Amino acid sequence: MPNIALELGKQSASFGVKSAYGEQVDVDGVRIVPVAITWSGFGGGSDEAGNGGGGGGGYAVPLGAYVRRGGDLRFEPNIVSFLAVAIPFVWVAGRALSRVIRALKR
């Protein structure tokens, strides 16, 4: 049986930039490059009897797109995705910070 971890490692080495930046698209003279934040994870294992398994998964949040019109290049954010990620992050960070401050006061 091939080493699953090595095979997944070889395949995931090419994920990087290709998963964060989408393929360039030209629409009516406007060049668009979609941008996302991505992460993935893989795992596997086996026992002494040779029974084994593995799995993996990934997640992508579309952040927006780089848009080029003529000589002008700018980033246009995806506000809905930003709020969907930012609100829970700010809440968790606020809770953690309040607990750290409370612990330091003791």
Secondary structure by P-SEA (a helix, b strand, c coil): cccaaaaaaaaacccccccccccccccccbbbbbbbbbcccccccccccccccccccbbbbbcccccccccbbbbbcaaaaaaaaaaaaaaaaaaaaaaaaaaaac
